[in-house]
Amino acid sequence: MVKQAPDCGHCDGTGKITYERPRRQQDGTVIFVDSREDCHVCGGSGKCR
């Protein structure tokens, strides 16, 4: 019997996290944009390691 790894608690099993990343505009102001990236805890798998 193979035991399944539980869903990652950091990304709720989705494997993706939305981060707010700063981006500098041409006029020098900084805005924050959403960046959807692989979860750094599970590496994008959605399961605990």
N, CA, C and O atoms as a MOPAC input file, in Angstrom:
PM7 MOZYME 1SCF
protein

 N      0.84200 1    -1.18100 1     0.00000 1
 C      0.00000 1     0.00000 1     0.00000 1
 C      0.88800 1     1.24500 1     0.00000 1
 O      1.73100 1     1.41000 1     0.88100 1
 N      0.69800 1     2.10400 1    -0.97300 1
 C      1.49200 1     3.32700 1    -1.08200 1
 C      0.73800 1     4.46900 1    -0.41800 1
 O     -0.41600 1     4.74400 1    -0.74700 1
 N      1.40000 1     5.12400 1     0.51200 1
 C      0.77400 1     6.23600 1     1.22400 1
 C      0.94300 1     7.52000 1     0.40700 1
 O      2.06100 1     7.87200 1     0.03000 1
 N     -0.16300 1     8.21900 1     0.13200 1
 C     -0.12800 1     9.47800 1    -0.61600 1
 C      0.36200 1    10.61000 1     0.29000 1
 O      0.00200 1    10.68500 1     1.46500 1
 N      1.18400 1    11.48000 1    -0.27800 1
 C      1.63900 1    12.64900 1     0.47900 1
 C      0.47800 1    13.63600 1     0.59800 1
 O     -0.28200 1    13.81100 1    -0.35400 1
 N      0.33500 1    14.27600 1     1.74700 1
 C     -0.75300 1    15.24900 1     1.90500 1
 C     -0.49900 1    16.49600 1     1.06000 1
 O      0.63000 1    16.77000 1     0.65400 1
 N     -1.57300 1    17.24400 1     0.80200 1
 C     -1.44600 1    18.50000 1     0.07000 1
 C     -0.52800 1    19.45900 1     0.82000 1
 O     -0.49300 1    19.47300 1     2.05000 1
 N      0.19900 1    20.24400 1     0.06900 1
 C      1.08500 1    21.25700 1     0.64400 1
 C      0.24500 1    22.27600 1     1.41300 1
 O     -0.74700 1    22.78300 1     0.88900 1
 N      0.63000 1    22.57200 1     2.63000 1
 C     -0.10700 1    23.53200 1     3.44600 1
 C      0.13100 1    24.97200 1     3.04100 1
 O     -0.66000 1    25.85400 1     3.37600 1
 N      1.21500 1    25.21500 1     2.32400 1
 C      1.55200 1    26.59100 1     1.95500 1
 C      0.71400 1    27.08200 1     0.77200 1
 O      0.26300 1    28.22700 1     0.75800 1
 N      0.50700 1    26.20700 1    -0.22300 1
 C     -0.24100 1    26.60600 1    -1.43200 1
 C     -1.60100 1    25.91400 1    -1.51600 1
 O     -2.28200 1    26.01300 1    -2.53600 1
 N     -2.00300 1    25.21100 1    -0.44900 1
 C     -3.26700 1    24.46700 1    -0.39400 1
 C     -3.39600 1    23.43500 1    -1.50700 1
 O     -4.49800 1    23.17700 1    -1.99000 1
 N     -2.28300 1    22.84900 1    -1.91400 1
 C     -2.30500 1    21.77200 1    -2.88600 1
 C     -2.36500 1    22.21000 1    -4.34000 1
 O     -2.44300 1    21.36200 1    -5.22900 1
 N     -2.33000 1    23.51400 1    -4.60800 1
 C     -2.42500 1    23.99000 1    -5.99200 1
 C     -1.08200 1    23.97100 1    -6.70400 1
 O     -1.03500 1    23.86300 1    -7.93000 1
 N      0.01500 1    24.07300 1    -5.95200 1
 C      1.34700 1    24.11600 1    -6.54700 1
 C      1.76000 1    25.51000 1    -6.99200 1
 O      2.89600 1    25.71300 1    -7.42100 1
 N      0.84400 1    26.47500 1    -6.89300 1
 C      1.12700 1    27.85100 1    -7.32800 1
 C      0.81500 1    28.83500 1    -6.20600 1
 O     -0.11000 1    28.63200 1    -5.41900 1
 N      1.59400 1    29.89000 1    -6.14900 1
 C      1.39700 1    30.97000 1    -5.19000 1
 C      1.41300 1    32.28700 1    -5.97500 1
 O      2.17700 1    32.44000 1    -6.92800 1
 N      0.57300 1    33.21900 1    -5.57000 1
 C      0.58200 1    34.54500 1    -6.19400 1
 C      1.36200 1    35.49300 1    -5.28900 1
 O      0.99100 1    35.72500 1    -4.13900 1
 N      2.44600 1    36.03200 1    -5.83200 1
 C      3.27000 1    36.98700 1    -5.10900 1
 C      3.05000 1    38.37400 1    -5.70700 1
 O      2.72400 1    38.50000 1    -6.88800 1
 N      3.22600 1    39.40300 1    -4.90000 1
 C      3.21900 1    40.77100 1    -5.41300 1
 C      4.66900 1    41.17400 1    -5.62700 1
 O      5.45200 1    41.22900 1    -4.68000 1
 N      5.01900 1    41.45200 1    -6.86300 1
 C      6.39200 1    41.81100 1    -7.21500 1
 C      6.44700 1    43.27500 1    -7.63600 1
 O      5.56700 1    43.74800 1    -8.35500 1
 N      7.47900 1    43.99700 1    -7.19200 1
 C      7.60800 1    45.39900 1    -7.60700 1
 C      8.05900 1    45.49100 1    -9.05800 1
 O      8.87200 1    44.69000 1    -9.52100 1
 N      7.53000 1    46.46400 1    -9.75800 1
 C      7.94600 1    46.70700 1   -11.13700 1
 C      8.08300 1    48.21500 1   -11.31800 1
 O      7.15900 1    48.98100 1   -11.04300 1
 N      9.25900 1    48.61800 1   -11.78800 1
 C      9.51500 1    50.04200 1   -12.00100 1
 C      8.98900 1    50.44700 1   -13.37100 1
 O      9.28100 1    49.80800 1   -14.38200 1
 N      8.20200 1    51.53000 1   -13.38300 1
 C      7.66300 1    52.03800 1   -14.64200 1
 C      8.65800 1    53.00100 1   -15.28000 1
 O      9.65900 1    53.36600 1   -14.66400 1
 N      8.38000 1    53.40900 1   -16.51500 1
 C      9.30000 1    54.27400 1   -17.24400 1
 C      9.51300 1    55.61500 1   -16.54900 1
 O     10.59700 1    56.19000 1   -16.64300 1
 N      8.49000 1    56.12300 1   -15.84900 1
 C      8.63900 1    57.42100 1   -15.17300 1
 C      9.33200 1    57.30100 1   -13.81700 1
 O      9.49600 1    58.30000 1   -13.11600 1
 N      9.74300 1    56.07800 1   -13.44000 1
 C     10.49100 1    55.88100 1   -12.19600 1
 C      9.64700 1    55.43800 1   -11.01800 1
 O     10.19000 1    55.05100 1    -9.98300 1
 N      8.32700 1    55.48700 1   -11.15200 1
 C      7.48100 1    55.03100 1   -10.05200 1
 C      7.46700 1    53.51200 1   -10.00300 1
 O      7.69500 1    52.84200 1   -11.01000 1
 N      7.19900 1    52.98600 1    -8.83400 1
 C      7.16600 1    51.54100 1    -8.64500 1
 C      5.72500 1    51.12300 1    -8.36700 1
 O      5.05700 1    51.69000 1    -7.50200 1
 N      5.25800 1    50.12400 1    -9.11300 1
 C      3.94900 1    49.54100 1    -8.86600 1
 C      4.14300 1    48.07200 1    -8.51800 1
 O      5.17800 1    47.48200 1    -8.83000 1
 N      3.15000 1    47.49100 1    -7.87600 1
 C      3.21800 1    46.07800 1    -7.53000 1
 C      2.25700 1    45.31600 1    -8.42400 1
 O      1.08600 1    45.67600 1    -8.54600 1
 N      2.76600 1    44.25600 1    -9.05100 1
 C      1.95100 1    43.42300 1    -9.93000 1
 C      1.94100 1    41.99400 1    -9.39600 1
 O      2.91100 1    41.53600 1    -8.79200 1
 N      0.82700 1    41.29800 1    -9.62900 1
 C      0.71700 1    39.90300 1    -9.20900 1
 C      1.53800 1    39.02000 1   -10.12700 1
 O      1.48200 1    39.14900 1   -11.35000 1
 N      2.29700 1    38.12400 1    -9.52600 1
 C      3.10600 1    37.17200 1   -10.27300 1
 C      2.76200 1    35.77800 1    -9.76600 1
 O      2.98100 1    35.47900 1    -8.59200 1
 N      2.23000 1    34.92300 1   -10.62800 1
 C      1.85200 1    33.55600 1   -10.24300 1
 C      3.04200 1    32.64000 1   -10.51400 1
 O      3.46800 1    32.47200 1   -11.65600 1
 N      3.56900 1    32.05400 1    -9.44200 1
 C      4.80300 1    31.26200 1    -9.53500 1
 C      4.63800 1    29.92800 1    -8.82200 1
 O      3.71200 1    29.74300 1    -8.03300 1
 N      5.55300 1    28.99700 1    -9.11100 1
 C      5.56500 1    27.72500 1    -8.39600 1
 C      5.78100 1    27.97800 1    -6.91300 1
 O      6.56100 1    28.84900 1    -6.52600 1
 N      5.09200 1    27.22000 1    -6.10200 1
 C      5.24700 1    27.30700 1    -4.64900 1
 C      6.68400 1    26.94000 1    -4.27500 1
 O      7.21300 1    25.93000 1    -4.73700 1
 N      7.30400 1    27.76200 1    -3.44200 1
 C      8.70500 1    27.50200 1    -3.07300 1
 C      8.83200 1    26.38600 1    -2.03500 1
 O      9.93100 1    25.87900 1    -1.81100 1
 N      7.73300 1    25.99900 1    -1.40400 1
 C      7.78300 1    24.94600 1    -0.39100 1
 C      7.73200 1    23.56000 1    -1.04100 1
 O      8.53200 1    22.68700 1    -0.70500 1
 N      6.78700 1    23.35900 1    -1.97700 1
 C      6.62600 1    22.03600 1    -2.58900 1
 C      7.22600 1    21.97000 1    -3.99100 1
 O      7.22600 1    20.90800 1    -4.61300 1
 N      7.73400 1    23.08700 1    -4.49100 1
 C      8.35800 1    23.10000 1    -5.81500 1
 C      7.35400 1    23.02100 1    -6.95500 1
 O      7.72200 1    22.70500 1    -8.08700 1
 N      6.09300 1    23.30500 1    -6.66700 1
 C      5.07300 1    23.29100 1    -7.70900 1
 C      4.31300 1    21.98300 1    -7.82700 1
 O      3.42500 1    21.85500 1    -8.66800 1
 N      4.65700 1    20.99700 1    -6.98100 1
 C      3.99300 1    19.70100 1    -7.08400 1
 C      2.62800 1    19.68900 1    -6.40500 1
 O      1.76400 1    18.88800 1    -6.75900 1
 N      2.43000 1    20.58100 1    -5.42400 1
 C      1.17600 1    20.60600 1    -4.67300 1
 C      1.12900 1    19.62100 1    -3.52600 1
 O      0.14700 1    19.58700 1    -2.78500 1
 N      2.16600 1    18.82100 1    -3.36300 1
 C      2.21000 1    17.81300 1    -2.29000 1
 C      3.38200 1    18.07300 1    -1.36200 1
 O      4.42600 1    18.57200 1    -1.78300 1
 N      3.19900 1    17.73100 1    -0.09500 1
 C      4.29300 1    17.85700 1     0.87900 1
 C      5.45000 1    16.96800 1     0.45100 1
 O      5.25100 1    15.92300 1    -0.16800 1
 N      6.63700 1    17.38700 1     0.78200 1
 C      7.81600 1    16.58700 1     0.45900 1
 C      8.11000 1    15.61000 1     1.56100 1
 O      9.07100 1    14.84600 1     1.47000 1

